[in-house]
């Protein structure tokens, strides 16, 4: 057995380098997409936080309208019988 490397060693090394480069490019693209999604999510959360107080104010107004209207269940002109 000889300790010499086969002739195609350069091609194998080049194939590994290309594969590693493709994996690295894929990871960089995924990291950029993740950063963009996180930024968009934080913007959406800010929009919801800005909108929530208005929704809460509307809910309070609706509750006030319901409380302000007394429920009429009978004839108010007569006194209760004893």
Buried (B, 14 or more C-beta within 10 A) or exposed (E): EEEEEEEEEEEEEEEEEEEEEEEEEEEEEEEEEEEEEEEEEEEEEEEEEEEEEEEEEEEEEEEEEEEEEEEEEEEEEEEEEE
